């Protein structure tokens, strides 16, 4: 995970916890919120790894018990090693394979969280998060006005909070900070939408940001 990508994801987590009155926040407050969020993520990551390990152990025990209790092995001498046996019906194994895939997803999420927490300690990541947050504090009305203008037919107050925050971060980068390639900002906004929001969110966000680039950049 690159530093800028980590900054955007951590900024999104930060934005999710900000209150409407941004004037109350100082730069040190942003850093404290990010630190607290990272600690929460690490705790969640440990739980996910625990669930992943538990799920794999259950599947391992099922396979071992199935092999031990298979008729071909029950009739073998007690001191003889088991021989491989055919797996159960596909209908039985399909559910267990889904469990394995779910376990893998949990493990991947836990690893990504661990990487994110490590990157959050880097000075350049903290600086970029603070830059995004401070720019939002200063330009919030301008940023939200752009969203209102371009999200035609949508009430900004009724947009998913996560979608609105992804748009805010991207608009800050595209319009006000202007130190990252347009394509990178948009691509990573879409990745955040895929990870944190609904199936329809990436196309919605992509459409808005395309208009942002066309009219404001």
trRosetta pair geometry for C-beta under 8 A, 3 or more apart (Angstrom, degrees):
i j d omega theta_ij theta_ji phi_ij phi_ji
1 5 5.5 -127 -172 86 82 122
1 6 5.4 94 139 -61 118 97
1 112 7.0 102 -51 -146 137 79
1 115 5.1 123 20 133 125 130
1 116 6.7 -29 93 -76 167 67
1 119 6.4 -96 97 -33 114 153
2 5 4.5 89 61 9 84 107
2 6 7.0 -151 94 -7 42 87
3 6 5.7 -58 -151 37 31 111
3 7 6.3 36 151 -25 66 104
3 119 6.1 -172 -115 -162 61 117
3 122 6.2 -88 -125 90 114 149
3 124 5.5 16 173 99 150 115
3 125 5.1 -127 -163 -74 90 89
3 128 7.3 121 143 11 97 146
4 7 5.4 -49 -149 31 34 116
4 8 6.6 34 153 -20 65 101
4 128 6.5 -122 -117 -179 63 169
4 180 6.6 140 -163 -110 148 135
4 184 7.6 24 111 152 144 129
4 188 7.7 -115 121 -66 97 173
5 8 5.9 -51 -151 33 33 110
5 9 6.5 28 153 -15 64 107
5 188 5.6 -142 -116 -133 84 134
5 191 7.9 -18 -147 81 112 146
6 9 5.8 -58 -148 39 32 109
6 10 6.1 27 157 -14 68 111
6 115 7.7 -123 -96 130 122 86
6 116 5.6 172 -137 -132 99 69
6 119 3.9 -57 -165 113 172 147
6 120 6.8 -135 162 -63 120 62
6 125 5.4 -31 96 -131 116 129
7 10 5.9 -61 -145 43 26 107
7 11 6.0 31 154 -23 64 109
7 125 5.0 -157 -75 -151 88 70
7 128 3.9 -18 -144 95 156 124
7 129 5.1 -144 -154 -58 84 75
7 132 7.2 143 155 -10 105 134
8 11 5.5 -53 -145 35 29 114
8 12 6.5 34 153 -23 62 102
8 132 7.8 138 -106 -75 55 164
8 169 6.0 117 -149 156 84 142
8 188 5.6 87 67 138 166 130
8 189 7.7 -107 -179 -77 141 59
8 192 6.7 -111 134 -59 112 137
9 12 5.6 -48 -153 30 33 114
9 13 6.7 32 148 -16 62 102
9 116 6.3 -82 97 -130 136 127
9 192 6.4 -169 -98 -104 74 107
10 13 5.5 -49 -150 36 38 112
10 14 6.3 43 148 -22 66 103
10 34 5.6 44 175 -142 113 113
10 37 7.4 141 -150 90 78 135
10 38 7.5 -3 -125 -69 112 99
10 116 6.8 164 -64 -177 96 105
10 120 5.7 143 -101 -104 149 102
10 125 7.1 71 27 168 149 109
10 129 5.4 -51 100 -98 114 133
11 14 5.3 -51 -148 36 34 117
11 15 6.2 38 153 -23 67 103
11 128 7.9 -85 -51 122 124 83
11 129 5.0 -166 -74 -133 86 78
11 132 4.7 -9 -129 89 146 151
11 133 6.6 -152 -136 -54 94 85
11 169 5.4 124 114 -118 128 129
12 15 5.7 -49 -145 33 31 112
12 16 6.7 38 152 -27 61 102
12 162 7.5 46 -175 -151 112 78
12 165 5.7 115 -142 128 73 120
12 166 6.4 17 -115 -84 120 69
12 169 6.2 -64 -74 -28 77 154
12 192 5.8 174 -63 -159 162 138
12 196 7.0 -174 147 2 143 169
13 16 5.8 -50 -155 25 32 116
13 17 7.3 13 154 -6 60 108
13 34 7.2 101 90 -123 110 68
13 37 4.8 132 145 172 126 152
13 41 7.7 -38 -131 -55 157 128
14 17 6.3 -79 -163 41 33 100
14 18 6.7 42 148 -40 71 102
14 30 6.2 32 -158 -157 139 84
14 33 5.5 99 -133 108 82 121
14 34 5.4 -24 -80 -76 110 85
14 37 6.8 -120 -75 -7 58 156
14 129 6.5 120 -16 -172 153 113
14 133 6.1 -64 130 -86 146 123
15 18 5.6 -43 -147 10 39 117
15 133 7.8 -156 -71 -104 77 85
15 136 7.4 -98 -104 -179 106 175
15 165 4.1 148 115 -149 139 123
15 168 6.6 155 -141 74 151 134
15 169 6.8 -114 -32 -54 150 106
16 161 6.9 96 -125 134 76 119
16 162 7.1 8 -95 -95 110 73
16 165 6.3 -51 -66 -52 67 173
17 33 5.5 180 90 -167 135 124
17 37 6.9 -144 -12 -74 147 119
18 22 6.6 17 177 -99 125 85
18 25 7.1 -39 -135 -49 103 152
18 33 7.7 42 -72 -167 70 172
18 133 8.0 173 -77 -142 140 102
19 22 7.7 -176 81 -70 66 47
19 24 7.2 0 66 47 121 131
21 24 5.3 55 119 -7 105 111
22 25 5.7 -52 -168 24 59 114
22 136 7.1 -139 -135 119 154 87
22 137 4.5 -168 154 -126 126 76
22 140 5.9 160 7 -39 152 149
23 137 7.5 131 -83 -167 39 102
24 29 7.8 107 122 -87 75 177
25 29 4.5 -134 -150 77 78 141
25 30 6.3 76 173 -51 122 82
25 133 7.6 -94 131 162 142 116
25 137 6.3 -129 71 -102 112 133
26 29 5.0 108 52 -3 64 102
26 30 7.7 -123 101 -4 41 84
27 30 5.7 -50 -158 29 39 113
27 31 6.8 37 148 -16 67 104
27 130 5.3 39 -149 -151 100 122
27 133 7.7 133 -122 88 61 121
27 134 6.4 -6 -90 -72 92 117
28 31 5.6 -54 -152 36 38 113
28 32 6.4 40 150 -22 68 104
29 32 5.7 -53 -149 35 34 112
29 33 6.4 34 154 -19 66 104
30 33 5.9 -56 -150 35 30 110
30 34 6.4 29 154 -17 65 106
30 129 6.8 173 152 131 120 101
30 130 5.6 137 92 -109 144 73
30 133 4.5 129 -122 109 146 168
30 134 7.7 -88 -24 -50 158 76
31 34 5.8 -54 -148 37 31 110
31 35 6.3 33 154 -21 65 107
31 126 6.4 33 -114 -157 102 113
31 130 7.0 -6 -60 -78 89 110
32 35 5.7 -54 -147 36 30 112
32 36 6.3 29 155 -17 65 107
33 36 5.8 -55 -148 38 30 110
33 37 6.2 32 152 -21 64 108
34 37 5.6 -56 -148 36 31 113
34 38 6.3 33 154 -22 66 104
34 120 6.2 -173 156 -160 112 122
34 126 7.5 168 86 -121 158 80
34 129 6.1 54 -84 151 153 159
35 38 5.8 -52 -148 32 30 111
35 39 6.6 31 152 -19 62 104
35 120 7.6 158 -95 145 53 130
36 39 5.7 -53 -153 34 33 113
36 40 6.6 34 150 -18 64 104
37 40 5.6 -55 -153 36 34 112
37 41 6.3 36 149 -21 67 105
38 41 5.5 -52 -148 36 34 114
38 42 6.4 37 152 -22 66 102
38 116 7.3 -155 -124 119 93 91
38 117 4.7 126 -170 -122 107 86
38 120 5.0 -139 -90 62 146 168
39 42 5.7 -50 -149 32 32 112
39 43 6.6 34 152 -18 63 103
40 43 5.7 -54 -153 35 33 112
40 44 6.4 31 151 -16 66 107
41 44 5.6 -56 -148 40 33 111
41 45 6.1 40 150 -27 66 105
41 113 4.8 -161 161 -158 105 114
41 116 6.8 -59 136 86 156 124
41 117 6.2 -171 88 -67 118 108
42 45 5.3 -50 -146 32 32 118
42 46 6.6 36 153 -22 63 99
42 113 6.7 173 -88 144 43 113
42 114 7.3 83 -117 -97 81 62
42 117 5.4 58 -69 -86 103 161
43 46 5.9 -50 -154 29 32 111
43 47 6.8 31 148 -16 62 104
44 47 5.6 -55 -154 35 36 113
44 48 6.4 36 150 -20 68 104
44 113 7.0 -136 82 -139 96 165
45 48 5.7 -54 -148 35 32 111
45 49 6.4 32 154 -17 65 104
45 109 7.3 -153 -117 122 77 78
45 110 4.2 120 -163 -141 83 74
45 113 4.0 -154 -81 86 126 141
45 114 5.9 151 175 -51 158 78
45 117 7.8 -103 -5 -17 154 134
46 49 5.8 -54 -149 37 31 110
46 50 6.4 35 151 -21 64 105
46 110 7.6 123 -60 -142 21 118
47 50 5.5 -54 -151 35 32 114
47 51 6.4 31 152 -17 66 104
48 51 5.6 -52 -148 37 33 111
48 52 6.2 37 151 -23 65 105
48 106 4.4 -162 -178 -173 96 94
48 107 7.4 -174 136 -73 100 31
48 109 5.7 -82 166 85 164 111
48 110 4.5 -165 87 -66 117 106
48 113 7.9 115 36 13 139 143
49 52 5.4 -50 -145 35 33 115
49 53 6.3 34 155 -19 65 104
49 106 7.2 178 -75 139 32 99
49 107 6.5 77 -112 -113 69 66
49 110 4.5 122 -56 -152 90 168
50 53 5.8 -53 -148 36 30 109
50 54 6.3 30 153 -19 64 108
51 54 5.6 -55 -146 38 31 113
51 55 6.2 33 155 -21 65 106
51 103 7.6 -151 123 -120 78 75
51 106 5.6 -100 86 -175 108 161
52 55 5.8 -55 -150 35 28 111
52 56 6.5 24 155 -15 63 107
52 103 4.6 118 -142 -165 72 81
52 104 7.7 116 -141 -65 116 20
52 106 4.3 -167 -68 93 103 119
52 107 4.5 121 -149 -60 163 87
52 110 7.0 -108 -5 -2 141 140
53 56 5.9 -58 -150 38 30 108
53 57 6.3 32 154 -21 65 108
54 57 5.7 -56 -148 35 30 112
54 58 6.5 33 154 -22 64 104
55 58 5.8 -53 -152 31 31 112
55 59 6.7 26 154 -14 64 105
55 99 5.7 -161 -171 167 115 101
55 100 7.5 172 139 -94 114 39
55 102 7.0 -125 -160 88 166 98
55 103 4.1 -154 89 -87 137 121
55 106 7.7 115 16 34 141 144
56 59 5.8 -56 -150 38 35 109
56 60 6.2 37 151 -21 67 107
56 100 7.4 76 -99 -120 74 75
56 103 5.6 140 -52 177 84 158
57 60 5.5 -53 -145 37 32 114
57 61 6.2 32 156 -19 66 106
58 61 5.8 -55 -148 37 29 110
58 62 6.4 33 152 -23 63 105
58 99 7.8 -77 83 155 120 148
59 62 5.5 -50 -148 32 33 115
59 63 6.5 32 154 -18 65 103
59 96 5.7 128 -121 -170 106 109
59 99 6.4 171 -68 99 120 126
59 100 6.3 50 -76 -74 170 93
60 63 6.0 -55 -151 35 30 108
60 64 6.3 27 153 -17 65 109
61 64 5.6 -55 -143 39 32 111
61 65 6.0 30 159 -16 67 108
62 65 6.0 -58 -145 40 26 107
62 66 6.1 28 155 -23 63 110
62 96 6.9 -134 86 -121 157 142
63 66 5.7 -55 -145 35 28 113
63 67 6.4 26 156 -17 63 106
64 67 6.0 -58 -151 37 28 108
64 68 6.2 26 154 -18 65 109
65 68 5.7 -55 -142 38 31 111
65 69 5.9 7 166 0 67 115
66 69 6.5 -71 -142 49 21 95
66 70 6.4 43 154 -52 61 97
66 85 7.4 -144 133 75 90 127
66 87 8.0 40 133 -137 151 55
66 88 6.8 -94 -146 -40 143 105
67 70 5.8 -36 -151 -2 30 118
67 73 6.3 68 160 -17 64 159
67 82 5.2 71 151 170 111 152
67 84 7.5 -54 -129 -131 119 39
67 85 5.6 168 -124 24 70 114
68 73 6.2 -118 -150 108 26 144
68 82 6.5 -82 -90 -89 53 139
69 73 7.5 27 32 69 7 114
69 74 6.6 26 -157 -62 38 112
70 73 4.9 72 65 16 88 102
70 74 6.9 -160 88 -14 39 90
70 85 4.3 -74 -170 -92 176 173
71 74 5.5 -54 -136 33 33 114
71 75 6.6 22 169 -13 66 107
72 75 6.9 -66 -157 36 22 101
72 76 7.4 30 146 -32 57 106
72 83 6.2 -80 133 65 119 113
72 85 5.6 166 46 -100 130 112
73 76 5.4 -44 -154 15 45 119
73 82 4.8 0 -124 -132 135 87
73 83 6.4 -166 -84 34 88 74
73 85 6.8 -87 -24 -46 109 129
76 80 4.5 -106 158 73 114 134
76 82 7.4 161 48 -111 152 45
76 83 7.2 149 -61 -4 152 101
77 80 4.3 97 62 -15 87 110
82 85 7.9 -67 171 -18 106 102
87 93 5.7 34 154 -71 127 142
88 92 3.9 -39 116 70 130 145
88 93 5.8 162 69 -44 89 91
89 92 4.8 96 62 3 79 101
89 93 7.2 -165 93 -1 41 88
90 93 5.7 -63 -141 45 36 104
90 94 5.9 51 158 -41 71 100
91 94 6.0 -37 -141 15 26 117
91 95 7.9 25 161 -12 51 98
92 95 7.0 -67 -176 30 31 103
92 96 7.2 14 144 -6 65 113
93 96 5.4 -64 -153 43 46 110
93 97 6.0 50 150 -26 77 102
94 97 5.7 -52 -148 32 30 112
94 98 6.7 33 151 -19 62 102
95 98 5.6 -51 -154 33 35 113
95 99 6.6 39 147 -22 64 101
96 99 5.3 -45 -153 30 39 118
96 100 6.7 45 147 -21 65 98
97 100 5.5 -47 -152 31 37 114
97 101 6.6 38 149 -18 65 102
98 101 5.6 -51 -149 36 35 112
98 102 6.3 37 151 -20 65 104
99 102 5.6 -54 -149 36 32 113
99 103 6.3 36 150 -21 65 105
100 103 5.5 -54 -150 35 32 114
100 104 6.4 35 150 -21 65 103
101 104 5.5 -50 -149 33 33 114
101 105 6.6 37 151 -20 64 102
102 105 5.6 -51 -152 33 34 113
102 106 6.5 36 150 -20 64 103
103 106 5.6 -53 -152 34 33 113
103 107 6.4 32 151 -19 65 105
104 107 5.7 -54 -148 36 33 111
104 108 6.3 33 153 -20 66 105
105 108 5.7 -53 -146 36 31 111
105 109 6.3 32 155 -19 65 106
106 109 5.8 -55 -149 37 29 112
106 110 6.4 31 152 -21 63 107
107 110 5.6 -54 -150 35 31 113
107 111 6.4 31 152 -18 65 105
108 111 5.7 -55 -149 36 32 110
108 112 6.3 32 153 -18 66 106
109 112 5.7 -54 -146 37 31 111
109 113 6.3 34 154 -21 64 106
110 113 5.7 -53 -150 34 31 113
110 114 6.5 33 151 -21 64 104
111 114 5.6 -51 -149 34 34 113
111 115 6.4 33 152 -17 65 104
112 115 5.7 -54 -149 37 33 111
112 116 6.2 36 151 -22 66 107
113 116 5.5 -52 -145 36 32 114
113 117 6.3 32 155 -20 65 104
114 117 5.9 -53 -148 34 29 110
114 118 6.6 31 152 -19 62 105
115 118 5.7 -55 -152 34 33 112
115 119 6.4 27 153 -15 66 108
116 119 5.9 -57 -147 40 30 108
116 120 6.4 42 152 -33 64 102
117 120 5.5 -44 -150 20 33 119
117 121 7.7 34 153 -21 57 96
118 121 6.4 -59 -173 23 37 108
118 122 8.0 42 138 -28 63 96
119 122 5.5 -38 -165 9 53 117
119 125 5.2 131 156 -74 84 162
120 125 6.0 -124 -119 117 29 139
120 126 7.2 79 -179 -70 57 82
121 125 7.7 46 53 55 26 128
121 126 7.8 -5 -161 -42 17 115
122 125 4.4 81 71 7 96 108
122 126 6.9 -172 89 -7 49 86
123 126 5.8 -57 -147 39 33 109
123 127 6.1 34 155 -22 68 108
124 127 5.6 -51 -143 36 32 114
124 128 6.4 31 157 -19 64 105
125 128 6.0 -57 -149 35 29 107
125 129 6.5 30 153 -18 64 106
126 129 5.8 -54 -148 36 31 112
126 130 6.3 29 155 -17 65 108
127 130 5.8 -58 -149 39 29 110
127 131 6.3 33 152 -24 64 107
128 131 5.5 -49 -146 32 34 115
128 132 6.6 35 154 -18 64 102
129 132 5.9 -57 -154 36 31 109
129 133 6.2 24 153 -15 67 111
130 133 5.6 -57 -142 42 32 109
130 134 5.9 28 161 -17 69 110
131 134 6.1 -54 -138 40 25 106
131 135 6.2 26 159 -18 60 110
131 177 6.7 87 144 -113 117 128
132 135 5.9 -61 -150 38 25 110
132 136 6.4 25 153 -19 63 108
132 169 6.0 14 -167 -136 133 84
132 172 5.5 101 -147 113 76 148
132 173 7.2 -18 -108 -61 102 86
132 177 7.4 -38 -92 -51 66 147
133 136 5.7 -55 -150 35 31 112
133 137 6.4 36 151 -23 64 103
134 137 5.4 -46 -148 31 35 117
134 138 6.5 28 154 -12 64 106
135 138 5.9 -61 -150 42 32 107
135 139 5.7 -16 167 20 70 117
135 172 5.0 121 105 -158 128 115
135 176 5.3 148 -173 114 130 140
135 177 6.3 -69 -77 -60 169 97
136 139 6.5 -75 -124 58 23 81
136 140 5.6 56 171 -79 67 80
136 143 6.5 -27 -129 -2 72 160
136 168 6.2 54 -121 162 121 116
136 169 7.9 -33 -69 -88 129 55
136 172 5.8 -51 -67 -86 82 142
137 140 6.6 -8 -136 -35 15 108
139 142 4.5 -54 -172 47 86 117
139 143 5.4 92 124 -29 93 97
139 172 7.0 144 72 -112 129 86
139 176 5.7 -150 7 -88 172 157
140 143 5.7 -58 -145 37 29 111
140 144 6.1 18 163 -10 67 110
141 144 6.1 -59 -142 43 27 103
141 145 6.1 34 155 -26 63 108
142 145 5.6 -54 -147 32 28 115
142 146 6.8 31 153 -21 61 101
142 176 7.9 108 99 -69 134 125
143 146 5.9 -55 -160 29 31 111
143 147 6.9 27 147 -15 64 104
143 168 5.3 65 156 -138 137 79
143 171 5.1 136 -144 98 90 132
143 172 6.3 -10 -104 -65 133 79
143 175 7.8 171 -103 57 75 136
143 176 7.9 -55 -76 -18 99 133
144 147 5.4 -49 -149 36 41 113
144 148 6.3 45 151 -22 68 103
144 156 6.2 103 -169 170 94 158
144 168 7.4 -5 -71 -100 70 103
145 148 5.6 -51 -147 36 33 113
145 149 6.3 33 154 -21 65 106
146 149 5.8 -56 -148 35 30 111
146 150 6.2 5 163 -1 66 114
146 171 5.6 155 83 -149 145 145
146 175 7.0 -140 -77 -38 166 165
146 212 6.5 59 167 -112 127 98
146 216 6.6 -3 -130 -56 131 158
147 150 6.4 -70 -140 47 25 95
147 151 5.5 9 171 -6 69 119
147 156 5.5 99 112 -116 113 122
147 159 7.7 -82 165 -4 129 162
147 164 6.8 64 -165 -140 162 81
147 167 5.5 93 -104 131 118 140
147 168 7.3 -36 -49 -73 137 70
147 171 7.1 -104 -55 -36 89 156
147 208 7.0 18 -130 -166 70 138
148 151 6.5 -56 -121 44 18 97
148 156 5.0 -60 -84 -38 81 133
149 152 7.8 -14 158 -66 37 77
150 208 5.2 110 122 -146 122 80
150 211 4.6 160 -146 98 123 140
150 212 6.5 -45 -65 -61 171 73
150 215 7.6 -165 -87 33 116 143
151 154 4.0 -62 151 54 107 123
151 156 6.4 122 62 -82 140 78
151 159 6.9 -36 -173 -74 165 133
151 208 5.9 -5 -75 -104 81 122
154 158 7.2 -143 -178 70 77 96
154 159 6.1 56 162 -72 125 99
155 158 4.2 52 80 17 107 111
155 159 7.4 -159 90 -29 55 73
156 159 5.7 -31 -155 -1 41 117
156 164 6.8 99 -171 -118 81 123
159 163 5.4 -113 167 80 105 115
159 164 4.6 121 99 -60 125 103
160 163 4.1 81 68 6 99 108
160 164 6.7 -172 87 -9 50 85
160 197 6.1 116 116 -141 152 114
160 198 6.9 -176 -55 -2 164 111
160 201 6.9 -62 50 -99 146 119
161 164 5.7 -58 -148 38 31 112
161 165 6.2 27 156 -18 66 108
162 165 5.9 -56 -147 38 29 109
162 166 6.4 33 153 -21 64 104
162 193 7.8 136 131 -118 104 61
162 196 5.2 -151 -170 128 140 113
162 197 4.8 -175 103 -84 128 100
162 201 7.6 -24 99 -131 105 156
163 166 5.7 -53 -149 34 31 111
163 167 6.4 30 152 -16 64 106
163 193 6.8 51 -109 -119 75 103
163 197 5.6 91 -66 -127 82 154
163 201 5.2 -139 -95 -139 110 110
163 204 6.7 -6 -153 96 137 129
163 205 6.2 -142 -153 -70 90 105
164 167 5.7 -56 -151 38 31 112
164 168 6.3 35 150 -24 65 106
165 168 5.3 -47 -143 32 35 116
165 169 6.5 35 158 -18 65 102
166 169 6.1 -54 -151 36 29 108
166 170 6.3 24 154 -14 64 111
166 189 5.3 119 172 -158 103 89
166 192 5.2 174 -118 99 118 127
166 193 5.7 89 -165 -68 175 87
166 196 7.8 169 -62 66 123 125
166 197 7.3 -78 -15 -28 144 139
166 201 7.8 84 38 170 153 121
166 205 5.8 -30 108 -124 128 143
167 170 5.8 -61 -146 42 30 109
167 171 6.0 28 159 -19 68 109
167 189 7.6 78 -84 -160 40 133
167 205 6.2 -142 -73 -131 87 90
167 208 5.9 -23 -121 109 122 147
167 209 7.2 -147 -126 -64 77 89
168 171 6.0 -57 -143 38 26 107
168 172 6.3 31 156 -22 62 106
169 172 5.7 -54 -152 32 29 115
169 173 6.6 23 153 -14 63 107
169 189 7.3 173 82 -104 102 98
170 173 5.8 -58 -152 38 32 109
170 174 6.0 21 157 -13 69 113
170 185 5.5 125 -144 162 82 104
170 186 6.8 77 -152 -92 131 51
170 189 4.4 11 -77 -84 134 141
170 205 7.6 115 8 -177 158 108
170 209 5.5 -50 140 -106 145 123
170 212 7.4 128 123 60 104 166
171 174 5.8 -58 -134 44 31 105
171 175 5.3 -4 178 9 71 119
171 176 7.6 51 136 1 68 99
171 209 7.8 -136 -68 -110 71 79
171 212 5.8 -126 -107 -137 85 148
171 216 7.9 20 -149 85 90 156
172 175 7.0 -61 -116 49 13 87
172 176 5.3 -45 -157 45 53 118
172 177 6.0 44 145 -12 73 109
173 176 7.6 -14 -45 54 8 75
173 177 5.0 -40 -129 49 42 123
173 178 7.7 144 166 -52 48 28
173 179 7.7 -95 -158 46 78 66
173 180 5.5 -24 -179 41 118 121
173 185 4.8 -176 106 -125 135 133
174 177 7.9 45 10 47 18 83
174 178 7.2 41 177 -85 24 63
174 182 6.4 62 -123 -119 101 79
174 185 5.6 173 -66 112 90 162
174 209 7.2 161 -38 -154 160 92
174 212 5.6 76 101 134 153 125
174 213 6.5 -92 -165 -81 137 72
174 216 7.2 83 123 93 107 111
174 217 5.4 -68 170 -80 97 126
175 178 7.3 -55 139 -56 9 92
175 212 6.7 -94 -52 -177 109 108
175 216 4.9 -22 -108 140 111 129
175 217 6.5 -105 -90 -77 61 79
177 180 7.3 23 106 7 116 92
178 217 7.6 160 -107 -138 100 91
180 184 5.5 -107 165 80 102 122
180 185 5.2 119 103 -58 118 100
181 184 4.4 85 68 5 95 107
181 185 7.0 -167 90 -8 49 85
182 185 5.9 -62 -153 36 31 110
182 186 6.2 20 158 -12 68 111
182 213 5.4 76 -155 -115 137 127
182 217 6.4 106 -96 151 124 165
183 186 6.0 -60 -146 42 29 106
183 187 5.9 29 159 -20 67 111
184 187 5.9 -54 -139 38 26 110
184 188 6.2 16 164 -11 63 111
185 188 6.4 -66 -149 41 22 102
185 189 6.4 27 152 -23 62 108
185 209 7.7 -165 115 -164 99 136
186 189 5.5 -53 -148 33 32 115
186 190 6.5 32 154 -19 65 103
186 206 6.8 80 -177 -125 109 70
186 209 4.9 158 -115 128 100 145
186 210 7.6 71 -129 -65 145 63
186 213 7.6 -35 -58 -42 132 132
187 190 5.8 -57 -156 34 31 111
187 191 6.6 32 148 -20 65 104
188 191 5.2 -44 -146 33 41 116
188 192 6.5 46 152 -20 65 99
189 192 5.8 -52 -153 34 32 112
189 193 6.5 34 149 -20 64 105
189 205 5.7 -151 141 153 112 132
189 206 8.0 159 95 -78 111 58
189 209 6.2 136 72 -61 158 157
190 193 5.5 -51 -148 35 35 114
190 194 6.4 38 152 -20 66 103
190 202 4.7 63 -151 -144 87 100
190 205 6.4 177 -91 87 64 122
190 206 5.9 33 -88 -70 116 100
191 194 5.7 -51 -148 35 33 112
191 195 6.3 27 154 -16 65 110
192 195 5.8 -61 -146 40 30 108
192 196 5.8 -16 172 17 69 116
192 197 7.7 51 128 -3 69 104
193 196 6.8 -74 -126 54 20 81
193 197 4.7 -42 -157 39 64 123
193 201 4.2 -157 -170 119 111 113
193 202 4.5 158 99 -78 131 65
193 205 5.1 -153 -67 13 152 149
194 197 7.6 -15 -43 49 11 79
194 201 7.8 -162 -64 76 38 106
194 202 5.6 24 -60 -63 82 127
197 201 3.7 21 114 -7 132 171
197 202 7.8 162 73 -42 115 64
198 201 4.8 122 56 -25 72 102
199 202 7.9 -50 179 15 36 98
200 203 6.3 -65 -169 43 55 105
200 204 6.0 52 142 -22 83 114
201 204 5.6 -64 -146 41 34 112
201 205 5.8 28 163 -16 73 111
202 205 5.9 -60 -142 41 27 107
202 206 6.0 31 159 -23 65 110
203 206 5.6 -51 -142 36 30 115
203 207 6.4 33 156 -22 62 104
204 207 6.0 -58 -156 32 27 111
204 208 6.7 21 153 -14 63 107
205 208 5.8 -56 -149 38 34 109
205 209 6.1 25 158 -13 68 111
206 209 6.1 -61 -143 42 27 105
206 210 6.2 34 156 -26 63 106
207 210 5.8 -52 -148 29 28 114
207 211 6.9 25 154 -14 60 104
208 211 5.9 -61 -160 37 33 109
208 212 6.5 38 145 -26 67 104
209 212 5.0 -43 -146 28 41 120
209 213 6.6 43 154 -19 67 98
210 213 6.0 -52 -154 34 31 110
210 214 6.4 29 149 -18 63 109
211 214 5.5 -56 -144 39 35 113
211 215 5.9 5 167 1 71 115
212 215 6.7 -74 -140 48 20 90
212 216 5.4 -42 -171 37 62 119
212 217 6.7 59 135 -22 73 107
213 216 7.4 -60 -92 54 11 76
213 217 4.7 -36 -140 32 52 133
214 217 7.8 41 3 37 15 91
